[in-house]
Amino acid sequence: MRPSGQIHGANDLERPAMKIKLKSFRVSEGEKVKLDQWPTRVKPYFKSKEHCHQVLAKHIAELSDEQHLLYAHDRYSLLIIFQAMDAAGKDSAIKHVMSGVNPQGCQVHSFKHPSIEELEHDFMWRAACRLPERGRIGIFNRSYYEEVLITRVHPEILRSQALPKELLEDKSIWRRRYRSINDFERHLHENGTRIIKFYLHLSKEEQRKRFLARLDEPEKNWKFSLADIEERKLWKRYIKAYEACLSATSTRESPWYVVPADDKENARLIISRVIVDTLRGLKMSFPKPVEQVKAELQSIRKLLAK
């Protein structure tokens, strides 16, 4: 059952904070996604702004502990993917949720237009070059999923990729790309990389408000361009592309979470809870020293005691 999308009044914030039921935001494998049936706003998981900051701080502390364990255990890596429409809050979510993570164990990559070198390779190549090592967290701000989203909305981008003519004319090209993505993610999972995928679900009206805020606040002007308005005109086509993508590529091993993004603070709590719970589910432990190492440590202790 999907969470309620009801908008609330001030009295609602006085009730006790609810437990975040992550299953209601997760796309089941094989599920046919209709985004108009998924809320862009849900009841807040906090009683006040101050309480929200406290809950997020708790999640961040837990994430920091799990990251330390991930590095010490050295058997898994974590890849976190963010996809969304413009102004949905990807950058701010990464900034706030990952604020307590050790930067030495975390890499963030923002995927822009492909370079000439990248266009000379298959569409997964540039992402494969940036995967996190074991013991580390990798974050993709946009990702290889752009190749079944923006390229589907803008066919001219696909035509610029120097693909074989028969592939460009093949009507099953998107199904083939979904299959390539699923095979790639399955391969990563089987080799210790756990993948979490977040689609930040923003309403068109909330995007309008955030665009206006970017125009009204001088320090946010740099975030806005006329190209954003042109893309906004293609809203329905993007939603259709996202629905097809989420339906085809959410699997049990590498699920999509549709995160209500009209309330940024609530979205951050959901995202941070998903990440912490995923890491805890790995049941990691600190390595125990073997007898030889124990003997070496004892020798070091004796030397330091002199």
C-alpha positions as CSV (number, residue, x, y, z in Angstrom):
1,M,0.0,0.0,0.0
2,R,1.3,3.4,-1.0
3,P,1.7,6.1,1.7
4,S,-0.8,8.9,1.8
5,G,-0.2,12.0,-0.2
6,Q,-2.4,14.2,1.9
7,I,-1.1,17.8,2.7
8,H,-1.2,18.7,6.3
9,G,-1.9,21.5,8.6
10,A,0.1,22.7,11.6
11,N,-1.7,20.4,14.0
12,D,-0.3,17.3,12.2
13,L,3.2,18.2,13.2
14,E,2.3,17.8,16.9
15,R,1.7,14.1,16.7
16,P,4.4,11.6,17.5
17,A,6.9,11.0,14.6
18,M,5.9,8.0,12.5
19,K,8.2,5.0,11.7
20,I,9.4,5.2,8.1
21,K,8.0,2.1,6.3
22,L,10.5,1.8,3.5
23,K,8.6,-1.0,1.7
24,S,5.9,1.5,0.6
25,F,8.5,3.5,-1.4
26,R,10.1,0.5,-3.0
27,V,9.2,-0.6,-6.5
28,S,8.7,-4.3,-6.6
29,E,10.3,-6.4,-9.3
30,G,8.0,-6.6,-12.3
31,E,5.6,-3.9,-10.9
32,K,4.1,-1.6,-13.5
33,V,4.8,1.9,-12.4
34,K,2.2,4.7,-12.8
35,L,3.8,7.8,-11.2
36,D,0.4,9.5,-10.8
37,Q,-0.4,6.8,-8.2
38,W,2.8,7.6,-6.2
39,P,2.6,10.6,-3.9
40,T,5.0,13.5,-4.2
41,R,4.3,14.5,-0.6
42,V,3.6,12.3,2.5
43,K,2.9,13.0,6.1
44,P,6.2,14.2,7.8
45,Y,8.2,11.8,9.8
46,F,9.1,14.5,12.3
47,K,7.2,16.7,14.8
48,S,9.0,20.0,14.1
49,K,12.0,21.3,12.2
50,E,14.2,20.8,15.2
51,H,13.0,17.3,15.6
52,C,13.7,16.7,11.9
53,H,17.3,17.8,12.3
54,Q,17.7,15.5,15.3
55,V,16.4,12.5,13.4
56,L,18.6,13.2,10.4
57,A,21.6,13.7,12.7
58,K,20.9,10.2,14.2
59,H,20.7,8.7,10.7
60,I,23.9,10.4,9.7
61,A,25.7,9.1,12.8
62,E,24.5,5.6,12.1
63,L,25.6,5.9,8.5
64,S,29.1,7.0,9.6
65,D,29.4,3.9,11.8
66,E,28.3,1.7,9.0
67,Q,30.7,3.3,6.5
68,H,33.6,2.6,9.0
69,L,32.5,-1.0,9.2
70,L,32.1,-1.3,5.4
71,Y,35.7,-0.2,5.0
72,A,37.0,-2.5,7.6
73,H,35.0,-5.5,6.4
74,D,36.3,-4.9,2.9
75,R,33.9,-7.4,1.1
76,Y,31.2,-5.1,-0.2
77,S,30.9,-1.7,-1.9
78,L,27.8,0.5,-2.1
79,L,26.6,2.3,-5.2
80,I,23.8,4.9,-4.7
81,I,22.1,6.3,-7.7
82,F,20.0,9.5,-7.8
83,Q,17.7,10.3,-10.7
84,A,15.1,13.1,-10.9
85,M,13.5,15.9,-12.8
86,D,15.3,19.3,-12.5
87,A,15.0,21.0,-9.0
88,A,14.0,17.8,-7.3
89,G,16.7,18.2,-4.7
90,K,19.4,15.6,-5.7
91,D,22.3,17.9,-4.8
92,S,20.9,18.9,-1.5
93,A,20.0,15.3,-0.5
94,I,23.6,14.2,-1.2
95,K,25.0,17.2,0.7
96,H,22.8,16.7,3.8
97,V,22.6,12.9,4.0
98,M,26.2,12.2,3.3
99,S,27.5,15.1,5.5
100,G,28.9,12.7,8.2
101,V,30.6,10.3,5.8
102,N,34.4,10.2,5.7
103,P,35.3,11.7,2.3
104,Q,38.2,9.2,1.9
105,G,35.7,6.4,1.6
106,C,33.1,8.1,-0.6
107,Q,33.2,9.2,-4.2
108,V,30.5,11.4,-5.9
109,H,30.2,11.6,-9.7
110,S,27.9,13.9,-11.6
111,F,27.2,12.7,-15.1
112,K,26.9,15.5,-17.6
113,H,26.9,15.3,-21.4
114,P,29.2,12.5,-22.6
115,S,32.7,13.6,-23.7
116,I,34.1,12.7,-27.2
117,E,36.1,9.8,-25.6
118,E,33.0,8.5,-23.8
119,L,30.9,8.6,-27.0
120,E,33.5,6.2,-28.6
121,H,32.5,3.5,-26.1
122,D,29.3,1.7,-25.2
123,F,26.8,3.6,-23.0
124,M,27.8,1.9,-19.8
125,W,31.5,2.4,-20.1
126,R,31.9,5.8,-18.4
127,A,29.9,4.6,-15.4
128,A,31.9,1.3,-15.2
129,C,35.0,3.4,-14.9
130,R,33.7,5.2,-11.8
131,L,32.4,2.3,-9.7
132,P,33.3,2.3,-6.0
133,E,36.0,0.0,-4.8
134,R,35.3,-2.6,-2.1
135,G,34.9,-1.0,1.2
136,R,33.7,2.3,-0.3
137,I,30.5,4.2,-1.2
138,G,30.0,5.6,-4.7
139,I,27.3,8.1,-5.5
140,F,26.0,8.8,-9.0
141,N,24.3,12.1,-9.4
142,R,22.5,11.0,-12.6
143,S,23.9,7.9,-14.2
144,Y,23.8,5.5,-17.0
145,Y,20.0,5.7,-16.6
146,E,20.2,8.9,-18.6
147,E,20.7,6.6,-21.6
148,V,17.1,5.4,-21.3
149,L,15.6,8.7,-20.1
150,I,17.0,11.9,-21.8
151,T,17.9,9.9,-25.0
152,R,14.4,8.6,-25.2
153,V,12.9,12.1,-24.8
154,H,15.5,13.5,-27.2
155,P,16.1,11.0,-30.1
156,E,18.6,13.4,-31.6
157,I,21.0,12.6,-28.8
158,L,20.7,8.9,-29.5
159,R,21.4,9.6,-33.2
160,S,24.6,11.5,-32.3
161,Q,26.1,8.4,-30.6
162,A,27.4,6.8,-33.8
163,L,25.5,3.6,-33.2
164,P,25.1,1.0,-36.0
165,K,22.2,2.0,-38.3
166,E,20.3,-1.3,-37.7
167,L,20.4,-0.6,-33.9
168,L,19.0,2.9,-34.3
169,E,16.2,1.6,-36.4
170,D,15.4,-1.3,-34.0
171,K,12.2,-0.5,-32.1
172,S,13.3,-2.8,-29.3
173,I,16.4,-0.6,-28.5
174,W,15.0,0.5,-25.1
175,R,14.1,-3.1,-24.1
176,R,17.6,-4.1,-25.1
177,R,19.1,-1.3,-23.0
178,Y,17.0,-2.2,-20.0
179,R,18.3,-5.7,-20.3
180,S,21.9,-4.5,-20.5
181,I,21.4,-2.4,-17.4
182,N,19.8,-5.3,-15.5
183,D,22.6,-7.7,-16.5
184,F,25.2,-5.1,-15.5
185,E,23.7,-4.6,-12.1
186,R,23.3,-8.3,-11.5
187,H,27.0,-8.8,-12.3
188,L,27.9,-6.1,-9.8
189,H,25.7,-7.6,-7.1
190,E,27.3,-11.0,-7.6
191,N,30.7,-9.4,-7.1
192,G,29.8,-7.6,-3.9
193,T,28.5,-4.2,-5.0
194,R,25.1,-3.4,-3.5
195,I,23.0,-0.9,-5.5
196,I,20.3,1.5,-4.2
197,K,18.4,3.7,-6.7
198,F,16.4,6.7,-5.8
199,Y,14.0,8.5,-8.0
200,L,13.1,11.8,-6.3
201,H,9.4,12.2,-7.2
202,L,8.6,15.9,-7.7
203,S,5.3,17.4,-8.7
204,K,5.2,19.8,-11.6
205,E,3.7,22.6,-9.3
206,E,6.6,22.2,-6.8
207,Q,9.1,22.4,-9.6
208,R,7.5,25.7,-10.7
209,K,7.8,27.1,-7.2
210,R,11.5,26.1,-7.0
211,F,12.2,27.6,-10.4
212,L,10.6,30.9,-9.2
213,A,12.7,30.8,-6.1
214,R,15.8,30.4,-8.2
215,L,14.8,33.6,-10.1
216,D,13.9,35.5,-6.9
217,E,17.0,34.7,-4.9
218,P,20.2,36.1,-6.4
219,E,22.4,33.4,-4.9
220,K,20.3,30.8,-6.7
221,N,20.3,32.5,-10.2
222,W,23.2,30.5,-11.3
223,K,21.2,27.3,-11.0
224,F,18.7,28.4,-13.7
225,S,18.7,28.7,-17.5
226,L,16.2,28.9,-20.3
227,A,17.1,25.2,-21.1
228,D,15.3,24.2,-17.9
229,I,12.1,25.8,-19.2
230,E,12.4,24.0,-22.5
231,E,12.8,20.6,-20.6
232,R,9.8,21.4,-18.4
233,K,7.7,21.6,-21.6
234,L,8.5,17.9,-22.1
235,W,7.3,16.9,-18.6
236,K,4.8,14.3,-19.8
237,R,7.4,12.6,-22.0
238,Y,9.9,12.4,-19.2
239,I,7.3,10.9,-16.8
240,K,6.5,8.3,-19.4
241,A,10.2,7.5,-19.8
242,Y,10.7,7.2,-16.1
243,E,7.7,5.0,-15.7
244,A,9.0,2.6,-18.3
245,C,12.5,2.7,-16.8
246,L,11.4,2.1,-13.2
247,S,9.1,-0.8,-14.3
248,A,11.8,-2.5,-16.3
249,T,14.8,-2.1,-14.0
250,S,13.7,-2.4,-10.4
251,T,14.8,-5.8,-9.2
252,R,15.0,-7.5,-5.9
253,E,18.8,-7.1,-5.8
254,S,18.9,-3.5,-7.1
255,P,15.6,-1.8,-6.2
256,W,14.3,1.6,-7.1
257,Y,12.8,3.8,-4.3
258,V,10.3,6.4,-5.4
259,V,10.9,9.1,-2.8
260,P,8.3,11.9,-2.4
261,A,10.4,15.0,-3.0
262,D,8.0,18.0,-2.6
263,D,9.2,18.1,1.1
264,K,13.0,18.1,1.0
265,E,13.5,17.4,4.7
266,N,11.2,14.4,4.7
267,A,12.9,13.1,1.5
268,R,16.3,13.2,3.3
269,L,14.9,11.2,6.2
270,I,13.6,8.5,3.9
271,I,16.8,8.4,1.8
272,S,19.1,8.2,4.9
273,R,17.0,5.4,6.4
274,V,17.2,3.3,3.2
275,I,21.0,3.7,3.1
276,V,21.5,2.8,6.7
277,D,19.2,-0.2,6.6
278,T,20.8,-1.5,3.4
279,L,24.2,-1.4,5.0
280,R,23.0,-3.0,8.2
281,G,21.5,-5.8,6.1
282,L,24.9,-6.9,5.0
283,K,25.7,-8.2,8.5
284,M,29.3,-7.0,8.4
285,S,31.8,-7.4,11.1
286,F,35.3,-6.1,12.0
287,P,38.0,-8.6,10.9
288,K,39.4,-10.7,13.8
289,P,43.2,-10.9,13.8
290,V,44.7,-14.3,13.2
291,E,47.1,-15.8,15.7
292,Q,50.2,-14.5,13.9
293,V,48.8,-11.0,13.8
294,K,47.9,-11.3,17.5
295,A,51.5,-12.3,18.3
296,E,52.8,-9.3,16.3
297,L,50.5,-6.9,18.1
298,Q,51.7,-8.2,21.5
299,S,55.3,-7.7,20.3
300,I,54.5,-4.1,19.4
301,R,52.9,-3.6,22.8
302,K,56.0,-4.7,24.5
303,L,58.1,-2.4,22.4
304,L,55.9,0.6,23.2
305,A,55.9,-0.3,26.9
306,K,59.7,0.2,27.1
